Amino acid sequence: MLPPLQPAPDASPLSAVLAAASTIILGKEHQLRLALSCLLARGHLLIEDLPGVGKTTLAHTLARLLGMDFQRIQFTSDMLPADVLGISVFDSASGVFRFHPGPIFTQLVLADEINRATPKAQSALLEAMEERQVTVEGATRPLPLPFFVIATQNPAHQIGTFPLPESQLDRFLMRIELGYPDRAAERALLEGRDRRSLLAETLPLLSPEILLTEQARAAALHVAAPLFDYVQALIAHTRNTPEWKTGLSPRAGLGLIAAARAWALLDGRNHVLPEDVQAVLPAVAVHRLPTAGDARSAAEIAQALIEAVPLP
């Protein structure tokens, strides 16, 4: 049985992780909280933005603070699935083939510039992200736990990118953007120390074992029946309006509940509120709602959906 959740948000180790991360990634407290919520919900994170705004640094920061093993995969157009998963090599001394694991066999994987690889290379992540295992040459091998993929993606209009298919996008619990820092944060960044040197001096605040416990605590948070009704109403609205080509899937509904639970955990509560669902809705739902030339931001699309569905 899980220990009871104590509402002490200011003293919790998760709050300490967020505070420490905010000293490295300046002015992005909301995005950092979404990223940590995604991890607590056992999801995967897609960060789409321009180069140079801190996407890679965010992944390094989380890995460092959470004490997780870390590997970075630089996706390129000539990458093959074996470059991600691994390959068997013949050992002449023993006369047998030995499997050499690829970089996917780690706890936190940074799939950098994932949309610069071909769909064939992108597909190497599908089984790993969904089932926490990979099948290579007929053998299925489990991945370490916790397992978390952070993928970065350049905007689709940039040269040399391959759009992620819907099946790949749906594997990501959340998609977020970092954006440019505000004036005060950028001034502190310009006047401050190099982020890499700060990271090198940063000590882990959690261990993978504690993180697994926190994930279990998040999954155990109470969700009242009216809140399930609210989530179902949001999903039904996306399916019944002509605004979107397809509505949210059952997997999206499960992800929305899991993310809302994680958001509530970061507040130190043992129950989920409608505000928790609304807070994570833009990151969880919008990349699963294909639109035709919609110029609105994720926040604007989510706000329109929130206004269209009454609270329970």
PyMOL commands that set and color helices and strands:
alter all, ss='L'
color gray80, all
select helices_A, chain A and resi 13-22+29-40+55-65+81-85+114-116+119-131+166-169+183-191+195-201+208-219+225-240+250-266+274-288+298-308
alter helices_A, ss='H'
color red, helices_A
select strands_A, chain A and resi 45-48+70-74+86-91+96-101+108-112+133-136+139-142+148-153+174-176
alter strands_A, ss='S'
color yellow, strands_A
deselect
rebuild
show_as cartoon
